[in-house]
């Protein structure tokens, strides 16, 4: 549903990009809806600062609900170990 590319940026804050290609939908309104939804999920997330993240929508994102898209984004962020909340939970679990 969503692919993630990331790289360190040596800054005190993160930067985010969202790609929804024309092959997802020829209608700009559909592409913009997906982009707005991805942006909102990232805005609500606690992502580790100092990284550039590029979220690339896949064709399945067109038919996904907001919650499905949110789950997909959170999953790829967690797989990259860039979710600050997830990292704290894992560290607490390892200490006990």
N, C-alpha and C positions, 0 to 999 in steps of 0.2 A: 504494500500500500504506500509506504514512504521509505525512501532510501536516505541515508545520512552520510555526508562527507564532512570531516572536521580536521582542523589543524590548530596548533597553538598560535596565538597572535602577539604574545609578549606585552599585552596591555592589561590594565586593571579591570577591564570589562569585556563582556562577550559581544560578538557581532553575529548577526543572523541573516541568512538569505533564503528565499523561498522560490523554487522553480516549479512551475506548472506549465509544461510544454503544450503546444498546439495539438499534439497527437492525443492528449488526454481528452480534449474537447475543442471543437472548432469555435465554439461560442465563448467569447470573452467573459460573459457573465458567469458561466460555470467555472472557468479557470479562476476568476477573481473570488468566487465563493470559497473554493478550496484554499486559496492563498489566505483569505481572511480567517478561515477556521484554523489553519496551521499557525498563523500569527498569534491568535488568541490563546491557543494551547501553550505556545512558547512563553507568552506574556505571563501566564498563570504558573508556569513551572519555575523551579529554583535550579537554574543551571549553573554549574561551576564557572566562575569568571575566568577570562584569559584564553578563550577559545573562539575560533571562527567556525560556525556551523552552517552548513548548506543542506537544506531539506529539499529533496527531490520527490515530487508526487509521482506515483505510478497510476496506471489506468484504474485500478480498484478504488482509488480515492474518489472518483467521480460518483460512484454509487454508495459510498460509505456515509453513515450518519456521523454527526459530530462526535458522539461518544466512541464510535469505532475508530474514527480518525485520531481522536485523543489517545486512545489505547495504543494505536500503532506508533504515534510519535513518542509517547512515553517509553514504549518498549525499545525503540532504537536509541533513545537517549540513555536508557539504563544499560543497554548492551555496550555502549561506548563509555560507560562509567562517568558520565558527565552530569548526572542528576545529583545535586547537592543533598537532597533529602534521602535519596536511596543510598548514597555513600555513607551518610551518618548512621543509617539503620544497619547497614552491613558492618560498620566498624563497631557499633555497640554490641551486635550479636557475636562478633569475634572476640570481644573482651571477656564475655562471660563464659 
